[in-house]
Each structure stands twice: as structure tokens, then as C-alpha cells.
Amino acid sequence: MDSLLFELTYEELVSYFGVSRVHRSDRREAEALGFSGPTLEFLCTVGLPSTPKSELEAPGGECILRALDEMPREDWNTPKEAKNWIVFGAMPSSSLALDSVTGRVFGFYEGYGEIVSMHSDISSLAYAIYAVKKVLPEIALCKSYEERAAIIDAVRLHIAERDPLPFAQEDSEWGVAFDEIAMGMWT
């Protein structure tokens, strides 16, 4: 992958999440985990935002990360490429792993033996979290489902134009989250 799907800066993330909630990787530690190219640059210069609903840590640093092949297998149907995957966080229904070679983000849903491709690259995940955080104050002022749905659907469409994976399945983590936001459950 020559470039990432979304452009973000560390400063943009900090302006919405605060310094303590944006985590960047140490370059040497991230390289030791196998990251390179645009994914490495994003992790080291932009970083990952973290919220109570999306608890993420940048690979390396104080974050304890294990490659998927070092984790208990449980009942996961894991491909051989999983040896390149680094577990780096969780969302309400899934644990997240980042492929250090391709930069793709995968989700492991509890009680669901299949692994799901959630984002085509790390910038897509970071941007989705950022975009939701950015519109939540506006959504909090809305009086109706229709108003909230119009705002969050615009965010969904913007993300899906560049990366359809977050909404590829009807009951995806992001699909459910965006439905909850439209219903007023996140305000």
C-alpha cells in the first residue's frame, strides 16, 4: 500500500481527544514488530485515538502486545498470515488486531469464530473514531432520530466511500454503533 485512505494529523486528534488519549508508537519498537511504510509513519507521527468505547494503544511503548499466534487459539479460524497480526485494542464487541505487513485491521468478535476485516488500513479506523467524536456534540443537540440519523449517515457515507469494510456487514461493529448513535444512545 503506497498511501493511506484518510489523512489526519496528531494535532487534529489531540484537539478532540486530548494528549493523554492519543497514543503514538516508538519507531524502533514498531519496526521490531514488523511495521513499515505508511502504516509505520501513521503509528509514529499521527497515532491512535482512544475512547471508552474504543480502547486502543499504539503498537510498542508501554502497551503489551502479542502476535495472534502467541494468543490462546480458542476457536478462531485464523489464516497463516495471522503471525503478522498485533493485538492493539478493543471495541465494545471485539478485540482488534493490526496486520504489520498490510496495515489491515481485523476484529475478533466474542462467541463468533470468524475473524472479520474491519478496516482496509489503520487510518480508516482512526478516522472513524475521530469523525464520530467530532459530530457527537452536534448530535447531542438534535431533537429527533431523523436529525441524528442524517448527521451520522453522512459520516457513514464519507467513510464508506473510501473504505467499505467498516459497514460491509449489516451487524458490523460500526454499523451497530452508528445505529445506536442515531437512536440517541451515545449522547
C-alpha positions as CSV (number, residue, x, y, z in Angstrom):
1,M,0.0,0.0,0.0
2,D,1.5,3.3,-1.1
3,S,-0.7,5.6,0.8
4,L,-3.4,5.5,3.4
5,L,-7.1,6.1,2.8
6,F,-7.5,9.1,5.2
7,E,-5.3,12.0,6.2
8,L,-5.2,13.0,9.8
9,T,-2.7,14.8,12.0
10,Y,-1.6,14.3,15.5
11,E,-2.8,17.9,16.3
12,E,-6.3,17.1,14.9
13,L,-6.6,14.1,17.1
14,V,-5.3,15.9,20.2
15,S,-7.7,18.7,19.6
16,Y,-10.7,16.3,20.1
17,F,-9.3,13.6,22.4
18,G,-6.5,15.4,24.4
19,V,-2.8,14.5,24.6
20,S,-3.4,11.6,27.0
21,R,-5.8,9.9,24.7
22,V,-3.7,9.9,21.5
23,H,-1.1,7.2,21.5
24,R,1.9,7.1,19.1
25,S,4.3,4.2,18.6
26,D,8.0,4.4,19.3
27,R,9.6,3.9,15.8
28,R,12.2,1.3,16.8
29,E,9.6,-0.7,18.7
30,A,7.1,-0.6,15.9
31,E,9.7,-1.6,13.4
32,A,10.7,-4.5,15.6
33,L,7.0,-5.6,15.4
34,G,7.3,-5.6,11.6
35,F,5.6,-2.3,10.7
36,S,6.9,-0.3,7.8
37,G,5.8,2.2,5.2
38,P,2.7,4.3,5.5
39,T,1.4,2.3,8.5
40,L,4.6,2.8,10.4
41,E,4.5,6.5,9.7
42,F,0.9,6.8,10.8
43,L,1.5,5.0,14.0
44,C,4.6,7.0,14.8
45,T,3.6,10.5,13.7
46,V,-0.2,10.6,13.9
47,G,-1.1,8.0,16.5
48,L,-4.3,6.3,17.5
49,P,-7.2,8.0,19.5
50,S,-8.6,6.1,22.4
51,T,-12.1,6.5,24.0
52,P,-14.1,4.4,26.5
53,K,-15.8,2.7,23.5
54,S,-12.6,2.2,21.5
55,E,-9.7,1.5,23.8
56,L,-6.6,1.5,21.6
57,E,-2.9,1.6,22.2
58,A,-0.2,2.3,19.6
59,P,1.9,-0.8,19.0
60,G,5.1,-0.7,21.1
61,G,5.7,1.6,24.1
62,E,4.0,0.6,27.3
63,C,1.3,-1.4,25.5
64,I,1.7,-5.1,26.0
65,L,1.0,-6.6,22.5
66,R,1.2,-10.1,21.4
67,A,1.1,-11.6,17.9
68,L,-2.1,-13.6,17.3
69,D,-0.1,-16.8,17.0
70,E,1.1,-16.3,20.6
71,M,-2.5,-15.9,21.9
72,P,-4.7,-18.8,23.0
73,R,-6.3,-20.1,19.8
74,E,-9.8,-20.6,21.3
75,D,-12.0,-21.4,18.3
76,W,-10.7,-18.8,15.9
77,N,-10.3,-19.7,12.3
78,T,-7.0,-17.9,11.8
79,P,-5.1,-17.8,8.5
80,K,-1.4,-18.4,8.4
81,E,-0.9,-14.6,7.9
82,A,-2.1,-14.1,11.5
83,K,1.5,-14.4,12.6
84,N,1.9,-10.8,11.4
85,W,-1.0,-9.5,13.4
86,I,-0.5,-7.4,16.5
87,V,-3.4,-7.1,19.0
88,F,-3.7,-3.4,19.9
89,G,-7.1,-2.7,21.4
90,A,-10.7,-3.4,21.8
91,M,-14.1,-2.0,20.9
92,P,-17.4,-2.9,22.7
93,S,-17.9,-6.2,20.9
94,S,-14.4,-7.1,19.6
95,S,-10.7,-7.2,20.1
96,L,-8.7,-5.6,17.3
97,A,-5.5,-6.8,15.6
98,L,-3.4,-4.9,13.1
99,D,-1.5,-6.7,10.3
100,S,2.0,-5.4,10.4
101,V,2.6,-6.2,6.8
102,T,-0.6,-5.0,5.1
103,G,-1.9,-2.5,7.7
104,R,-5.4,-4.1,7.6
105,V,-7.4,-4.0,10.8
106,F,-9.2,-7.2,11.9
107,G,-11.8,-7.8,14.5
108,F,-12.4,-10.8,16.8
109,Y,-16.0,-10.9,18.0
110,E,-16.7,-12.8,21.2
111,G,-18.5,-16.0,20.5
112,Y,-18.0,-15.7,16.8
113,G,-15.3,-18.0,15.4
114,E,-14.7,-16.0,12.2
115,I,-12.2,-13.1,12.1
116,V,-13.6,-10.0,10.3
117,S,-11.8,-7.5,8.2
118,M,-12.9,-4.2,9.8
119,H,-10.7,-1.6,8.1
120,S,-8.6,-1.5,5.0
121,D,-5.9,0.4,6.9
122,I,-5.1,2.0,10.2
123,S,-6.0,5.5,9.0
124,S,-9.6,4.3,8.4
125,L,-10.0,3.1,11.9
126,A,-8.5,6.3,13.4
127,Y,-10.6,8.5,11.1
128,A,-13.9,6.6,12.0
129,I,-13.2,7.2,15.7
130,Y,-12.3,10.8,15.1
131,A,-15.3,11.5,12.8
132,V,-17.7,10.1,15.4
133,K,-16.1,12.1,18.2
134,K,-16.3,15.3,16.0
135,V,-20.1,15.1,15.4
136,L,-21.2,13.9,18.8
137,P,-21.7,17.4,20.2
138,E,-23.9,18.3,17.2
139,I,-25.9,15.1,17.5
140,A,-26.4,15.8,21.3
141,L,-28.4,18.9,20.3
142,C,-30.7,17.0,17.9
143,K,-34.3,16.5,19.0
144,S,-35.2,13.6,16.8
145,Y,-34.0,10.3,15.4
146,E,-34.2,11.7,11.9
147,E,-31.8,14.6,12.7
148,R,-29.3,12.3,14.4
149,A,-29.6,9.8,11.6
150,A,-28.9,12.4,8.9
151,I,-25.7,13.5,10.6
152,I,-24.3,10.1,11.4
153,D,-25.4,8.7,8.0
154,A,-23.3,11.5,6.3
155,V,-20.3,10.3,8.3
156,R,-21.0,6.7,7.4
157,L,-21.2,7.6,3.7
158,H,-18.0,9.6,3.8
159,I,-16.1,6.7,5.4
160,A,-17.7,4.0,3.2
161,E,-16.7,6.0,0.0
162,R,-13.1,5.4,0.8
163,D,-13.3,2.2,2.9
164,P,-16.5,0.0,2.6
165,L,-15.2,-2.6,5.1
166,P,-16.4,-0.9,8.3
167,F,-20.0,-1.3,7.1
168,A,-19.7,-4.3,4.9
169,Q,-21.8,-6.5,7.2
170,E,-25.2,-5.4,8.4
171,D,-24.4,-6.3,12.0
172,S,-20.8,-4.9,11.9
173,E,-19.3,-3.2,15.0
174,W,-19.5,0.2,13.2
175,G,-23.0,-0.5,11.8
176,V,-24.4,-1.2,15.3
177,A,-22.5,1.8,16.8
178,F,-23.9,4.2,14.1
179,D,-27.4,2.8,14.6
180,E,-27.0,3.4,18.4
181,I,-25.8,7.0,17.8
182,A,-28.8,7.7,15.5
183,M,-31.1,6.3,18.3
184,G,-29.5,8.8,20.8
185,M,-27.8,6.2,22.9
186,W,-24.4,7.9,22.7
187,T,-25.4,11.3,23.9
